[in-house]
């Protein structure tokens, strides 16, 4: 049996079963199914509503800078092969492979649930991050506007929000973000993985191109929204040679801060990534994985706090030093944005109830 070929517009090559599948299927090729030289039909995307019972997720990880996050979507149409959120599809009896990119779910009652959670008397205001898992500005956000509805609620409560995205659609919501930024209630990180359009098409097939992301940084800066960038993920022998070029581009576009994350390959992602390497970079695949294994103590992935984001060893140290020197030369991270303001938070729904009672 020949190895599967890439699908145009998709990062995953195949659709392997997840760890928690309640059904197991064994595929065999009897030679009658299709011509191996003929391209398989593209996977069809389905979009389903998901009625949320809660919205805010709490985090206590020591190497993540936020304590609260919201994920408007499950699955992501950007189809980035390296996405560490892919294994989450296993929990709903779907594949972390092509299913993650094509079976998408949105929280149709997100704004209503968020308003209820923020109105609770015991709620303590801490900044909320959008984009911690899947991208809040993936393609279906254009029509569904779940992320925008969340921002509208957060603005009405004067609640701080930080956004991490690859999506230039964030520019659509500059009207909300710029108003919030005036009170130090909003900031954005735009992730730029590569400046090479061909590599972007292989690595992040349906995410906006580098030019669009740089334009988003520039637009946010011009609107007064604090904006930084993430070089994420850094993949040895795939995009690490671009570190300085990416930092120069985002600094020129107006980013004031920059960070990076080394490639992570948790659970099913490691096999999906190996398959992707074999399809797109067969002559380089063994070298790439050798460097990744060196970063991760001889394994494909290191889940430990403190090292999972940056890796260990000579290559990790080289990347750290290169990144620091480039940021210093470009005046990135020299002046950090102030922490987002939590002092203005108010619950307008509660205020209205008090007025109705004659207070």
Legacy VTK file of the C-alpha trace (Angstrom):
# vtk DataFile Version 3.0
C-alpha trace
ASCII
DATASET POLYDATA
POINTS 359 float
0.000 0.000 0.000
1.364 3.408 -0.974
1.582 6.106 1.715
-1.313 8.580 1.651
-0.855 11.801 -0.253
-1.489 15.279 1.175
-4.926 16.784 0.680
-4.924 20.271 -0.785
-5.829 22.793 1.919
-5.260 20.384 4.812
-2.353 19.872 7.182
-3.066 16.315 8.334
-2.351 13.579 5.826
-4.647 10.988 7.401
-7.449 10.534 9.903
-6.172 8.129 12.584
-8.421 7.025 15.418
-8.007 8.845 18.702
-7.034 7.311 22.016
-10.578 7.178 23.336
-12.499 5.902 20.318
-15.394 3.681 21.361
-15.278 2.006 17.934
-12.226 0.535 16.242
-11.972 0.150 12.469
-9.179 -1.641 10.625
-8.641 -0.329 7.086
-7.281 -2.677 4.436
-6.605 -2.149 0.752
-7.914 -4.983 -1.428
-6.989 -3.175 -4.626
-10.608 -2.491 -5.597
-11.256 0.729 -3.705
-9.496 3.289 -5.867
-6.595 3.888 -8.174
-3.596 4.704 -5.909
-2.457 7.297 -8.447
-5.812 9.037 -8.339
-6.189 11.857 -5.827
-8.734 11.175 -3.101
-11.685 13.586 -2.873
-11.104 16.390 -0.359
-12.625 15.947 3.110
-15.871 17.832 3.600
-16.161 20.352 6.439
-19.115 20.226 8.825
-19.959 22.940 11.365
-22.064 22.060 14.408
-23.479 24.096 17.265
-22.380 23.139 20.755
-24.493 24.346 23.680
-22.015 25.322 26.392
-22.776 24.862 30.087
-19.722 26.919 31.084
-17.288 29.073 29.178
-14.335 30.265 31.262
-11.548 27.707 31.705
-9.139 28.070 34.628
-5.445 27.273 34.323
-2.755 26.842 36.977
0.173 25.860 34.768
3.373 27.598 35.956
4.701 28.174 32.426
1.584 29.850 31.010
1.062 33.514 31.809
-2.752 33.536 32.031
-5.146 32.034 34.558
-8.385 32.245 32.585
-9.205 31.486 28.962
-12.158 31.035 26.626
-12.279 28.821 23.543
-15.157 29.863 21.257
-14.533 26.874 18.959
-13.591 23.192 19.096
-11.436 22.118 16.148
-9.792 24.626 13.818
-10.098 25.306 10.113
-6.580 26.748 9.913
-5.433 23.103 9.734
-1.964 23.688 11.216
-0.270 20.290 11.328
1.589 21.021 14.573
-1.412 22.198 16.630
-1.148 20.911 20.201
-4.952 21.134 20.521
-5.517 18.293 18.054
-5.680 15.541 20.731
-8.740 17.220 22.263
-10.852 15.806 19.422
-10.137 12.337 20.799
-12.351 13.144 23.781
-15.401 13.476 21.534
-14.830 10.259 19.547
-13.226 12.063 16.600
-9.791 11.928 15.043
-7.050 14.447 15.840
-6.171 14.223 12.130
-8.456 15.416 9.361
-11.483 15.418 11.703
-9.872 18.175 13.766
-9.709 20.367 10.659
-13.096 19.495 9.168
-15.480 18.656 12.027
-15.785 22.025 13.710
-17.955 23.068 16.649
-18.990 26.521 17.845
-20.522 27.595 21.146
-23.799 29.095 20.071
-24.677 30.475 23.510
-21.213 31.805 24.371
-22.235 35.409 24.994
-25.178 34.416 27.208
-23.122 32.020 29.352
-20.249 34.492 29.676
-22.611 37.210 30.882
-23.970 34.840 33.523
-20.491 33.821 34.706
-19.219 37.387 34.941
-22.346 38.428 36.853
-21.847 35.955 39.668
-21.282 37.727 43.002
-18.168 35.679 43.754
-16.506 36.234 40.371
-12.958 37.649 40.673
-11.805 39.632 37.662
-8.626 38.318 36.033
-7.658 38.827 32.405
-9.188 36.334 29.975
-7.199 34.967 27.027
-8.834 34.089 23.709
-6.835 31.718 21.503
-5.205 29.519 24.118
-6.417 26.393 22.335
-7.943 26.870 18.892
-7.836 30.151 16.987
-10.668 32.568 17.834
-10.336 34.058 14.328
-10.400 30.867 12.277
-12.344 31.109 8.971
-15.821 30.259 10.330
-15.636 33.239 12.712
-16.275 35.489 9.712
-19.902 34.373 9.527
-20.564 33.006 13.045
-19.074 35.970 14.982
-18.813 34.033 18.246
-15.533 35.736 19.151
-17.011 39.144 18.430
-20.001 38.401 20.661
-17.613 37.476 23.481
-15.670 40.711 23.022
-18.912 42.708 23.156
-19.778 41.146 26.521
-16.262 41.704 27.882
-16.389 45.341 26.792
-19.762 45.863 28.489
-18.238 44.565 31.747
-14.966 46.515 31.274
-13.212 43.163 31.536
-9.608 42.819 30.283
-8.877 40.430 27.410
-5.766 39.248 25.598
-5.936 37.565 22.187
-3.564 35.143 20.472
-4.288 34.592 16.781
-2.993 33.916 13.290
-6.172 35.372 11.813
-6.136 38.744 10.121
-9.902 38.803 10.790
-8.933 40.378 14.123
-8.853 43.652 12.150
-12.651 43.465 11.855
-12.941 43.902 15.628
-10.582 46.849 15.940
-13.573 49.049 16.744
-14.099 47.097 19.990
-10.429 46.482 20.759
-9.338 50.079 20.284
-12.054 51.328 22.654
-10.979 48.766 25.261
-7.295 49.536 24.719
-7.852 53.156 25.720
-8.611 51.848 29.217
-5.815 49.264 29.057
-8.319 46.428 28.703
-7.056 44.708 25.535
-3.890 43.381 23.910
-3.163 41.104 20.941
-0.395 38.665 20.015
-0.207 37.767 16.317
1.553 34.468 15.648
3.949 34.475 12.677
5.463 31.073 11.947
7.153 31.741 8.620
7.584 34.396 5.935
7.792 31.697 3.255
4.392 31.451 1.540
5.123 27.945 0.213
6.040 26.626 3.655
2.958 28.346 5.106
0.725 26.487 2.630
2.169 23.149 3.760
2.388 23.900 7.472
-0.736 26.039 8.046
-2.804 25.498 4.882
-5.851 27.628 5.689
-4.304 30.233 7.947
-3.717 33.730 6.533
-0.386 34.285 4.817
2.497 36.199 6.378
1.674 39.444 4.547
-1.861 39.437 5.968
-0.588 38.827 9.507
1.941 41.643 9.271
-0.843 43.897 8.003
-2.927 42.941 11.057
-0.049 43.917 13.368
0.275 47.248 11.623
-3.477 47.933 11.769
-3.671 47.119 15.467
-0.689 49.349 16.217
-2.193 52.229 14.235
-5.465 51.824 16.183
-3.657 52.064 19.512
-4.080 48.389 20.455
-1.009 46.966 22.244
0.328 44.331 19.868
3.149 41.805 20.009
4.088 38.696 18.102
4.828 35.022 18.694
7.283 33.074 16.571
5.499 29.800 17.155
6.304 27.096 16.803
9.993 27.025 16.013
10.641 23.767 14.154
14.265 22.668 13.832
15.515 22.555 10.221
12.108 23.748 8.965
11.688 27.385 10.015
14.392 28.103 12.634
16.559 29.797 10.003
13.867 32.497 9.739
13.907 33.629 13.377
15.768 36.904 12.770
13.844 37.663 9.556
10.476 37.166 11.244
11.472 39.370 14.182
12.632 42.104 11.806
9.312 41.940 9.933
7.079 42.061 13.022
9.142 44.867 14.573
8.847 46.872 11.359
5.071 46.260 11.374
4.746 47.679 14.885
5.040 44.837 17.371
6.685 45.917 20.624
7.034 42.491 22.190
7.953 39.061 20.865
8.133 35.544 22.233
8.593 32.046 20.906
7.540 28.458 21.558
9.436 25.374 20.457
7.496 22.704 18.590
5.484 20.439 20.895
4.331 16.967 19.803
1.919 15.650 22.451
-0.043 12.412 22.062
-1.316 11.864 18.493
0.397 15.006 17.145
3.788 13.276 17.038
2.548 10.646 14.572
0.661 13.190 12.464
3.770 15.367 12.276
6.014 12.461 11.300
3.551 11.592 8.537
3.560 15.218 7.373
7.365 15.277 7.299
7.495 12.079 5.243
5.052 13.543 2.711
6.567 17.029 2.350
10.237 16.686 3.377
11.169 13.000 2.990
14.913 13.663 2.613
14.976 15.904 5.668
12.566 14.039 7.938
15.112 11.975 9.873
17.287 15.036 10.535
14.313 17.109 11.758
13.190 14.396 14.159
16.747 13.884 15.395
16.958 17.555 16.365
13.522 17.413 18.003
14.527 14.336 20.000
17.671 16.136 21.176
15.487 18.996 22.405
13.181 16.617 24.266
15.585 14.345 26.108
15.553 11.651 23.445
11.771 11.609 23.058
9.345 13.178 20.595
7.729 15.253 23.329
8.545 16.620 26.767
5.411 17.382 28.828
7.272 18.780 31.838
6.609 22.294 33.110
9.565 24.597 32.648
10.985 22.815 29.598
8.006 21.928 27.400
7.813 25.398 25.800
11.514 25.907 25.051
13.251 22.533 25.106
16.678 21.656 26.517
20.170 21.156 25.188
22.549 22.888 22.749
19.975 23.593 20.035
17.515 25.064 22.547
20.255 27.267 23.996
21.291 28.420 20.523
17.712 29.412 19.669
17.321 31.219 22.993
20.482 33.214 22.420
19.656 34.063 18.808
16.178 35.204 19.832
17.461 37.390 22.649
20.135 39.038 20.490
17.677 39.749 17.679
15.103 41.229 20.069
17.756 43.445 21.632
18.917 44.702 18.231
15.332 45.440 17.174
14.252 47.027 20.498
11.681 44.317 21.094
10.756 43.554 24.716
12.674 46.608 25.922
9.496 48.137 27.333
6.725 45.750 28.252
3.100 46.752 27.999
1.586 47.302 31.455
-0.565 44.538 32.900
-4.144 44.799 31.735
-6.436 46.741 34.050
-8.756 44.720 36.305
-9.910 47.672 38.410
-12.603 48.899 36.024
-14.581 45.642 36.038
-18.270 46.021 36.734
-21.342 43.847 36.309
-23.920 45.963 34.433
-26.640 43.318 34.826
-26.325 43.495 38.612
-26.365 47.288 38.569
-29.621 47.252 36.602
-31.220 44.826 39.074
-30.256 47.076 41.970
-31.789 50.089 40.234
-34.981 48.117 39.589
-35.221 47.368 43.340
-35.030 51.048 44.176
-31.412 51.204 45.371
LINES 1 360
359 0 1 2 3 4 5 6 7 8 9 10 11 12 13 14 15 16 17 18 19 20 21 22 23 24 25 26 27 28 29 30 31 32 33 34 35 36 37 38 39 40 41 42 43 44 45 46 47 48 49 50 51 52 53 54 55 56 57 58 59 60 61 62 63 64 65 66 67 68 69 70 71 72 73 74 75 76 77 78 79 80 81 82 83 84 85 86 87 88 89 90 91 92 93 94 95 96 97 98 99 100 101 102 103 104 105 106 107 108 109 110 111 112 113 114 115 116 117 118 119 120 121 122 123 124 125 126 127 128 129 130 131 132 133 134 135 136 137 138 139 140 141 142 143 144 145 146 147 148 149 150 151 152 153 154 155 156 157 158 159 160 161 162 163 164 165 166 167 168 169 170 171 172 173 174 175 176 177 178 179 180 181 182 183 184 185 186 187 188 189 190 191 192 193 194 195 196 197 198 199 200 201 202 203 204 205 206 207 208 209 210 211 212 213 214 215 216 217 218 219 220 221 222 223 224 225 226 227 228 229 230 231 232 233 234 235 236 237 238 239 240 241 242 243 244 245 246 247 248 249 250 251 252 253 254 255 256 257 258 259 260 261 262 263 264 265 266 267 268 269 270 271 272 273 274 275 276 277 278 279 280 281 282 283 284 285 286 287 288 289 290 291 292 293 294 295 296 297 298 299 300 301 302 303 304 305 306 307 308 309 310 311 312 313 314 315 316 317 318 319 320 321 322 323 324 325 326 327 328 329 330 331 332 333 334 335 336 337 338 339 340 341 342 343 344 345 346 347 348 349 350 351 352 353 354 355 356 357 358
